[in-house]
Amino acid sequence: MNTTQKTNFKISKESLISENEPQTNSEDFSLKYSKPLILTGTFLLLFGAVFATIFFNPYFEEIQLERMSGFWGTFLLIFGLVLLAANACFLIYILVLYLKYKVTESVSDDLLPTCTVIVPAYNEGELVYKTLMSLAESNYPEEKIQLISVDDGSQDNTWDWMKKAKEVLGDRLAIYQQPENKGKRHALYRCFHLATGEVFITVDSDSIVKKNTLRYMASPFVGNKECGAVAGNVRVLNTKKALIPRMLNVSFAFSFEFVRSAQSVLGSVLCTPGALAAYRRKAVLKCLPDWINQTFNGQPSDIGEDRAMTNMILKQGFKVFFQRNALVYTNIPERYKNLYKMFIRWERSNVRENIAMSKFAFGDFRKGPKAGTRILLLSQWSKILLSYPLILLMLTFVFMYPLLFISSSLIGILVFSSFQALFFAKKHNISESFWAYPYSLFYTFSLFWITPYAIATASRSGWLTRDLTETQLKKIKQVV
């Protein structure tokens, strides 16, 4: 690396994350001043529902008695109570597992395995450069790390930014370019064949890792032959740019640090996220042909590559763990349209992979206890199977008892969101924890249709969120 390259690298380091939380940009002006209004409005609405329920209690009791007088009313009441009890029991079960969770601390340099870090990129622009720079800054022995990035036929200037990273990092980085866009799975497949490490670590090209993240990701594989894969802890990077990322920050923390911690105790984390995941080399190579040739309903699978890989590694008898101390900060959609497209993709993958997992999870797929893994899978299935009945039930209440529906929904949001908010407040930040409430409102009334729609369209493919618009393409051509 020449002097110029060293200077550029030093400058690039200043734009990466600090030892604490990354500061990507100043808070958006509109978000800064709308925050108190949004939170105030949310709590007025939620507590208004509580007071309305108390005030209209005689009316609600009358409705309840009316419903109980018929068969369907009694059935719905019993169904609701059973569902509530089942969810409560499952939440307690997850809580007990969470309290047992322990992270794996980093091993010494001499014990760390050789690892290949893979960064597939498509239409990411400058973000891929920042991702590669953060990885190069990792506190991992340089002689034990291989860094590979592949451009999956991007339409923007992603390849130019990858070449810039190559100029700075020199032989520490190998870059490749797909002749055309084939999808993330094919980009990873190419890199898996180029990889030489004992452990493969995949990182999304819009993500920033902390300095010790790679060490924490690789350490569980040392001395634990049962470890086949590790899921990283994904946090939201662009929280200060828009309202949606700000709200989802609490949800992400709960999903990873609470739910995946519990799953990790069972050695059955159901999905190693694309933003940050690690795999044992031999486990990947054993299932690679099935993974790249996977189909659903006769069509090649080009979504859910992370959940599919996790399934195939679990099927081999390996365990999949979660590392809470392995942090990665990733960009998430800032607009409603891009957000629901991302959720649709995730839910379609869940439908497909729950089917795939059901084919082995109830058999003797690994040594030791398997009941916990099956409970996790059944919980996933309950969400899918109950989506249509719950939608019908919701619509019935909306038209027949609108006041009862609104008040009961808001009270439910208040209770459930409080659990998430308390968790986030204890682990991270009290003031930011309040965003759990507006997000639950937002999801309940504008994203409730995602799961039923994803089930009905599970055979459809496509990434949905990274295609460039005609306007964006014109701007890129003008710059070029």
ZIVEN-V147987 format. One record per run of one state. SS is the DSSP state (h for helix, s for strand, l for the rest). FROM is the first residue (numbers start at 1). TO is the last residue. If there is no record, write none. Layout:
SS_FROM_TO, SS_FROM_TO
This chain:
l_1_2, h_3_14, l_15_28, h_29_55, l_56_56, h_57_68, l_69_70, h_71_100, l_101_114, s_115_121, l_122_125, h_126_136, l_137_141, h_142_144, s_145_151, l_152_157, h_158_172, s_173_177, l_178_183, h_184_194, l_195_198, s_199_203, l_204_206, s_207_209, l_210_212, h_213_219, l_220_226, s_227_236, l_237_242, h_243_265, l_266_267, s_268_268, l_269_275, s_276_280, h_281_292, l_293_294, s_295_296, l_297_298, s_299_300, l_301_304, h_305_315, l_316_318, s_319_330, l_331_335, h_336_361, l_362_370, h_371_385, l_386_386, h_387_400, l_401_401, h_402_427, l_428_429, h_430_433, l_434_434, h_435_446, l_447_449, h_450_456, l_457_469, h_470_479, l_480_480
